[in-house]
């Protein structure tokens, strides 16, 4: 369907804006070929990973700008190679990844936007490719989790974040960037197979903590990582979330704190270093993933490309270690 064709009956004005000015491919991640989110097309290309953008941040309770996240990460991704000399690993050889473009956003409508995103992600999963989703605020994990749950009987989930993201609702709204974990549970994720990693005590309300306690969700506090290290945290998260059919990984760049990731929508202080973040992602991903997302990159809030660069690096690391990359020796 072309952008000018109506989705329902009637005619469309081909000169009328129907979506977002910053959505759609002006470039691609790592300059990879563009293959649409269509199972047959992805299988024909032989893609085993597909980058997919959801440039949506209309549910944000704090600073906005993550709608530019997919484009910002794609823009800076040209500074990376597909080859890692330390690991002796080439992402092209391992996964033949492609860029599947962006969701056709329905302006100011989370429900319809998420329906479209879930359908596209379902096509990526059906093709056998790893869905690598770029947000967008953290609400974009909701359609991703729904697509994963629809395809897998017993998925687990690892969240790397400063926030618990277990709000039952925000002002009565269920589709919010404070609610991705609660909506994942609603979609069928077993709370006993959910691990929340890097959580900061100062950034979370009592209601969200009580939800975790009542549902048996595992919390790995930031202080525990300081004391026991990233290898311990990754092993524990993998033990919890990997007990079923596999792990979905969601990485919020605000886990790194505002000093290290200033271009995040809701930054805190005292978060993960780049090294800690990379070690966690490598450790969680090393047995393979069901999917991964990187959220809350807001390039307009960062005077440098630092936040977008770590977002791209996290996506690369997750794909590589999912595909079998390992530290030599």
DADA-V504372 format. One record per pair of residues at least 12 apart in sequence whose C-alpha atoms are under 10 Angstrom apart, sorted by the first residue. I is the first residue (numbers start at 0). J is the second residue. Records with the same first field share a line. If there is no record, write none. Layout:
I: J / J
//
This chain:
1: 13
2: 15 / 16 / 17 / 18 / 103
3: 15 / 16 / 17
5: 17
17: 103 / 104 / 105 / 106
18: 102 / 103 / 104 / 105 / 106
19: 54 / 55 / 66 / 103 / 104 / 105 / 106
20: 67
21: 54 / 66 / 67 / 68 / 69 / 70 / 71
22: 52 / 53 / 54 / 55 / 66 / 67 / 68 / 69 / 70 / 100 / 101 / 102 / 103 / 104
23: 52 / 53 / 54 / 69 / 70 / 99 / 100 / 101 / 102 / 103 / 104
24: 52 / 69 / 70 / 73 / 98 / 99 / 100 / 101
25: 70 / 73 / 74 / 100
26: 70 / 73 / 74 / 76 / 77 / 98 / 100
27: 50 / 69 / 70 / 72 / 73 / 74 / 76 / 77 / 97 / 98 / 99 / 100
28: 49 / 50 / 51 / 69 / 70 / 71 / 72 / 73 / 74 / 75 / 76 / 77 / 79 / 96 / 97 / 98 / 99 / 100 / 311
29: 50 / 72 / 73 / 74 / 75 / 76 / 77 / 78 / 79 / 80 / 81 / 96 / 97 / 98 / 311 / 315
30: 73 / 74 / 76 / 77 / 80 / 97 / 98
31: 49 / 50 / 77 / 81 / 91 / 95 / 96 / 97 / 98 / 99
32: 44 / 95 / 96 / 97 / 98 / 99
33: 49 / 50 / 96 / 97 / 98 / 99 / 100
34: 46 / 49 / 50 / 96 / 97 / 98 / 99 / 100
35: 49 / 51 / 97 / 98 / 99 / 100 / 101 / 119 / 122 / 123
36: 49 / 50 / 51 / 97 / 98 / 99 / 100 / 101 / 102 / 116 / 118 / 119 / 120 / 121 / 122 / 123 / 124 / 126 / 130
37: 99 / 118 / 119 / 120 / 121 / 122 / 123 / 124 / 125 / 126
38: 119 / 120 / 121 / 122 / 123 / 124 / 125 / 126 / 127 / 128
39: 122 / 123 / 125 / 126
40: 122 / 123 / 126
41: 96 / 97 / 99 / 122 / 123 / 124 / 125 / 126 / 127 / 128
42: 123 / 125 / 126 / 127 / 128
43: 126
44: 95 / 96 / 97
45: 94 / 95 / 96 / 97 / 126 / 127 / 128
46: 91 / 93 / 94 / 95 / 96 / 97 / 98 / 123 / 126 / 127 / 128 / 129
47: 91 / 93 / 94 / 95 / 96 / 97 / 123 / 124 / 126 / 127 / 128 / 129 / 130 / 318 / 322
48: 90 / 91 / 93 / 94 / 95 / 96 / 97 / 98 / 99 / 123 / 124 / 126 / 127 / 128 / 129 / 130 / 131 / 290 / 318 / 322
49: 94 / 95 / 96 / 97 / 98 / 99 / 100 / 120 / 123 / 124 / 126 / 127 / 128 / 129 / 130 / 131 / 132 / 290 / 318
50: 69 / 73 / 96 / 97 / 98 / 99 / 100 / 101 / 123 / 128 / 129 / 130 / 131 / 132 / 133 / 291 / 292 / 314
51: 69 / 97 / 98 / 99 / 100 / 101 / 102 / 116 / 119 / 120 / 123 / 130 / 131 / 132 / 133 / 134 / 292
52: 66 / 67 / 68 / 69 / 70 / 72 / 73 / 98 / 99 / 100 / 101 / 102 / 103 / 116 / 131 / 132 / 133 / 134 / 135 / 139 / 292 / 293
53: 65 / 66 / 67 / 68 / 69 / 70 / 100 / 101 / 102 / 103 / 104 / 112 / 113 / 115 / 116 / 132 / 133 / 134 / 135 / 136 / 138 / 139 / 140 / 142 / 143 / 294
54: 66 / 67 / 68 / 69 / 70 / 101 / 102 / 103 / 104 / 133 / 134 / 135 / 136 / 139 / 294
55: 67 / 68 / 69 / 102 / 104 / 105 / 106 / 107 / 108 / 109 / 112 / 113 / 134 / 135 / 136 / 137 / 138 / 139 / 295
56: 68 / 107 / 109 / 134 / 135 / 136 / 137 / 138 / 139 / 175 / 176 / 264 / 294 / 295 / 297
57: 106 / 107 / 108 / 109 / 135 / 136 / 138 / 174 / 175 / 176
58: 107 / 108 / 109 / 135 / 136 / 137 / 138 / 139 / 169 / 172 / 173 / 174 / 175 / 176 / 177
59: 135 / 136 / 137 / 138 / 175 / 176 / 177 / 264 / 265 / 295
60: 136 / 169 / 175 / 176 / 177 / 264 / 265
61: 176 / 263 / 264 / 265 / 266
62: 262 / 263 / 264 / 265 / 266 / 295 / 297 / 300
63: 135 / 136 / 263 / 264 / 265 / 295 / 296 / 297 / 299 / 300
64: 135 / 136 / 262 / 263 / 264 / 295 / 296 / 297 / 298 / 299 / 300 / 301
65: 133 / 134 / 135 / 136 / 137 / 262 / 263 / 264 / 294 / 295 / 296 / 297 / 298 / 299 / 300
66: 133 / 134 / 135 / 136 / 294 / 295 / 296 / 297 / 298 / 299
67: 133 / 134 / 135 / 136 / 295 / 296 / 297 / 298 / 299 / 307
68: 133 / 134 / 135 / 136 / 262 / 263 / 293 / 294 / 295 / 296 / 297 / 298 / 299 / 306 / 307 / 310
69: 100 / 101 / 132 / 133 / 134 / 135 / 293 / 294 / 295 / 296 / 297 / 298 / 307 / 310 / 311
70: 100 / 101 / 133 / 134 / 296 / 297 / 298 / 307
71: 133 / 296 / 297 / 298 / 299 / 304 / 306 / 307 / 308 / 310 / 311
72: 133 / 134 / 293 / 296 / 297 / 298 / 304 / 306 / 307 / 308 / 309 / 310 / 311 / 312 / 314
73: 98 / 133 / 307 / 308 / 310 / 311
74: 304 / 307 / 308 / 311
75: 304 / 305 / 307 / 308 / 309 / 310 / 311
76: 307 / 308 / 309 / 310 / 311 / 312 / 315
77: 311
78: 308 / 311
79: 308 / 311 / 312 / 315
80: 315
81: 96 / 315 / 319
82: 319
83: 315 / 316 / 319 / 324
85: 325 / 326 / 327
86: 319 / 324 / 325 / 326 / 327
87: 324 / 325 / 326 / 327
88: 319 / 320 / 322 / 323 / 324 / 325
89: 319 / 324
90: 315 / 316 / 318 / 319 / 320 / 322 / 324
91: 319
93: 318 / 319 / 321 / 322 / 323 / 324
94: 128 / 129 / 318 / 319 / 321 / 322
95: 128
96: 128 / 129 / 130 / 131 / 318
97: 128
98: 131
99: 119 / 120 / 123 / 130 / 131 / 132
100: 119
101: 116 / 119 / 132 / 133 / 134
102: 114 / 115 / 116 / 117 / 118 / 119 / 120
103: 115 / 116 / 119
104: 116
108: 174
109: 138 / 139 / 142 / 173 / 174 / 175
110: 142 / 173 / 174
112: 139 / 142
113: 138 / 139 / 140 / 141 / 142 / 143 / 145 / 174
114: 142 / 145 / 146
115: 142
116: 132 / 139 / 141 / 142 / 143 / 145 / 146
117: 139 / 140 / 141 / 142 / 143 / 144 / 145 / 146 / 147 / 149
118: 142 / 143 / 145 / 146
119: 142 / 143 / 146
120: 132 / 142 / 143 / 144 / 145 / 146 / 147 / 290
121: 142 / 143 / 145 / 146 / 147 / 148 / 149 / 150
122: 146
123: 146
124: 146 / 147 / 149 / 150 / 151 / 289 / 290
125: 146 / 150
127: 289
128: 289 / 290
129: 287 / 288 / 289 / 290 / 291 / 318 / 321 / 322
130: 143 / 146 / 147 / 247 / 288 / 289 / 290 / 291 / 292 / 318
131: 143 / 248 / 249 / 289 / 290 / 291 / 292 / 293 / 314 / 315 / 317 / 318
132: 249 / 290 / 291 / 292 / 293 / 294 / 314
133: 250 / 291 / 292 / 293 / 294 / 295 / 296 / 310 / 311 / 314
134: 251 / 292 / 293 / 294 / 295 / 296 / 297 / 310
135: 176 / 264 / 292 / 293 / 294 / 295 / 296 / 297
136: 175 / 176 / 177 / 251 / 263 / 264 / 265 / 293 / 294 / 295 / 296 / 297
137: 164 / 174 / 175 / 176 / 177 / 178 / 179 / 180 / 249 / 250 / 251 / 264 / 292 / 293 / 294 / 295 / 296
138: 164 / 173 / 174 / 175 / 176 / 177 / 178 / 179 / 180 / 182 / 294 / 295
139: 174 / 175 / 176 / 179 / 292 / 293 / 294 / 295
140: 175 / 176 / 178 / 179 / 180 / 182 / 183 / 247 / 248 / 249 / 250 / 291 / 292 / 293 / 294
141: 174 / 175 / 176 / 178 / 179 / 180 / 181 / 182 / 183 / 185 / 186
142: 174 / 179 / 182 / 183 / 186
143: 179 / 183 / 247 / 249 / 290 / 291 / 292
144: 156 / 179 / 180 / 182 / 183 / 184 / 185 / 186 / 187 / 188 / 247 / 248 / 249 / 290 / 291 / 292
145: 182 / 183 / 184 / 185 / 186 / 187 / 188
146: 186 / 290
147: 183 / 186 / 187 / 188 / 246 / 247 / 289 / 290
148: 183 / 184 / 186 / 187 / 188 / 247 / 289
149: 186 / 187
150: 289
151: 187 / 188 / 243 / 244 / 245 / 289
152: 187 / 188 / 243 / 244 / 245
153: 187 / 188 / 189 / 192 / 240 / 241 / 242 / 243 / 244 / 245 / 246
154: 187 / 188 / 189 / 192 / 193 / 240 / 241 / 242 / 243 / 244 / 245 / 246 / 247 / 288 / 289
155: 183 / 187 / 188 / 189 / 190 / 191 / 192 / 193 / 194 / 236 / 237 / 238 / 239 / 240 / 241 / 242 / 243 / 244 / 245 / 246 / 247 / 248 / 288 / 289
156: 180 / 183 / 184 / 188 / 189 / 190 / 191 / 192 / 193 / 194 / 195 / 236 / 237 / 239 / 240 / 241 / 243 / 245 / 246 / 247 / 248 / 249 / 288 / 289 / 290 / 291
157: 180 / 192 / 193 / 194 / 195 / 196 / 217 / 233 / 236 / 237 / 239 / 240 / 241 / 246 / 247 / 248 / 249 / 250 / 280 / 283 / 284 / 291
158: 179 / 180 / 193 / 194 / 195 / 196 / 197 / 198 / 218 / 219 / 236 / 240 / 247 / 248 / 249 / 250 / 251 / 254 / 291 / 292
159: 194 / 195 / 196 / 197 / 198 / 219 / 236 / 248 / 249 / 250 / 251 / 252 / 253 / 254 / 255 / 271 / 276 / 279 / 280 / 293
160: 195 / 196 / 197 / 198 / 199 / 220 / 221 / 249 / 250 / 251 / 252 / 253 / 254 / 255 / 256 / 270 / 271 / 294
161: 195 / 196 / 197 / 198 / 199 / 200 / 201 / 202 / 203 / 220 / 221 / 251 / 252 / 253 / 254 / 255 / 256 / 265 / 266 / 267 / 268 / 269 / 270 / 271
162: 177 / 195 / 196 / 197 / 198 / 199 / 200 / 201 / 202 / 203 / 204 / 207 / 251 / 253 / 254 / 265 / 266 / 267
163: 177 / 178 / 179 / 180 / 181 / 194 / 195 / 196 / 197 / 198 / 199 / 200 / 202 / 203 / 204 / 207 / 208 / 210 / 211 / 216 / 218
164: 176 / 177 / 178 / 179 / 180 / 181 / 182 / 195 / 198 / 203 / 204 / 207 / 208 / 211
165: 177 / 178 / 179 / 180 / 181 / 182 / 183 / 184 / 203 / 204 / 206 / 207 / 208 / 209 / 210 / 211 / 216
166: 178 / 179 / 180 / 181 / 182 / 203 / 204 / 205 / 206 / 207 / 208 / 209 / 210 / 211
167: 179 / 180 / 181 / 182 / 206 / 207 / 210
168: 181 / 182
176: 294 / 295
177: 207
178: 207
179: 249
180: 193 / 195 / 211 / 216
181: 207 / 210 / 211
184: 214
188: 240
189: 214 / 215 / 216 / 240 / 243
190: 211 / 213 / 214 / 215 / 216 / 217 / 239 / 240
191: 211 / 214 / 215 / 216 / 217 / 239 / 240 / 242
192: 215 / 216 / 217 / 236 / 237 / 238 / 239 / 240 / 241 / 242 / 243 / 245 / 246
193: 211 / 214 / 215 / 216 / 217 / 218 / 236 / 237 / 239 / 240 / 241 / 242 / 246 / 247
194: 211 / 215 / 216 / 217 / 218 / 219 / 232 / 233 / 235 / 236 / 237 / 238 / 239 / 240 / 241 / 248
195: 211 / 216 / 217 / 218 / 219 / 220 / 236 / 240 / 249
196: 217 / 218 / 219 / 220 / 221 / 223 / 224 / 229 / 232 / 233 / 235 / 236 / 250 / 254 / 279
197: 218 / 219 / 220 / 221 / 222 / 223 / 224 / 225 / 229 / 232 / 254 / 255 / 270 / 271 / 275 / 276 / 279
198: 218 / 219 / 220 / 221 / 222 / 223 / 224 / 254 / 270 / 271
199: 219 / 220 / 221 / 222 / 254 / 256 / 267 / 268 / 269 / 270
200: 220 / 221 / 222
201: 267 / 268
202: 265 / 266 / 267 / 268
216: 239
217: 235 / 236 / 239 / 240
218: 236
219: 232 / 233 / 235 / 236
220: 232
221: 254 / 269 / 270 / 271
222: 269 / 270
224: 271 / 275 / 279
225: 271 / 275
228: 275 / 278 / 279
229: 271 / 274 / 275 / 276 / 277 / 278 / 279 / 280 / 281 / 282
230: 275 / 278 / 279 / 281 / 282 / 283
231: 279 / 282
232: 278 / 279 / 282 / 283
233: 278 / 279 / 280 / 281 / 282 / 283 / 284 / 285
234: 279 / 282 / 283
235: 282 / 283
236: 279 / 282 / 283
237: 282 / 283 / 284 / 285 / 286
238: 283
240: 283
241: 283 / 286 / 287 / 288
244: 288 / 289
245: 286 / 287 / 288 / 289 / 290
246: 283 / 284 / 286 / 287 / 288 / 289 / 290 / 291
247: 283 / 284 / 287 / 288 / 289 / 290 / 291 / 292
248: 280 / 283 / 284 / 288 / 289 / 290 / 291 / 292 / 293 / 317
249: 280 / 290 / 291 / 292 / 293 / 294
250: 276 / 280 / 291 / 292 / 293 / 294 / 295 / 310 / 313 / 314 / 317
251: 263 / 264 / 265 / 292 / 293 / 294 / 295 / 296 / 310
252: 264 / 265 / 266 / 270 / 271 / 276 / 293 / 294 / 295 / 296 / 297 / 306 / 307 / 309 / 310 / 313
253: 265 / 266 / 267 / 268 / 270 / 271 / 294 / 295 / 296 / 306
254: 266 / 267 / 268 / 269 / 270 / 271 / 272 / 276
255: 267 / 268 / 269 / 270 / 271 / 272 / 273 / 275 / 276 / 306 / 309
256: 268 / 269 / 270 / 271 / 272
257: 269 / 270 / 301 / 306
258: 270 / 272
259: 271 / 272 / 273 / 305 / 306 / 309
260: 272 / 273 / 296 / 297 / 300 / 301 / 303 / 304 / 305 / 306 / 307 / 308 / 309 / 310
261: 296 / 297 / 298 / 299 / 300 / 301 / 302 / 303 / 304 / 305 / 306
262: 295 / 296 / 297 / 298 / 299 / 300 / 301 / 302 / 303 / 304 / 305 / 306 / 307
263: 294 / 295 / 296 / 297 / 298 / 299 / 300 / 301 / 306 / 307
264: 294 / 295 / 296 / 297 / 298 / 300
265: 295 / 297
266: 295
273: 309 / 312 / 313
276: 309 / 312 / 313
277: 309 / 312 / 313 / 314 / 315 / 316 / 317
278: 313 / 316
279: 313 / 316 / 317
280: 313 / 314 / 315 / 316 / 317 / 318 / 320 / 321
281: 313 / 315 / 316 / 317 / 318 / 319 / 320 / 321 / 324 / 325 / 326
282: 316 / 317 / 320 / 321 / 325
283: 317 / 320 / 321
284: 316 / 317 / 318 / 319 / 320 / 321 / 322 / 323 / 324
285: 316 / 317 / 318 / 319 / 320 / 321 / 322 / 323 / 324 / 325
286: 320 / 321 / 322 / 323
287: 317 / 318 / 319 / 320 / 321 / 322 / 323
288: 317 / 318 / 320 / 321 / 322
289: 321
290: 317 / 318 / 321
291: 313 / 314 / 317 / 318 / 321
292: 310 / 313 / 314 / 317
293: 309 / 310 / 311 / 312 / 313 / 314
294: 310
295: 307 / 310
296: 308 / 309 / 310 / 311
//
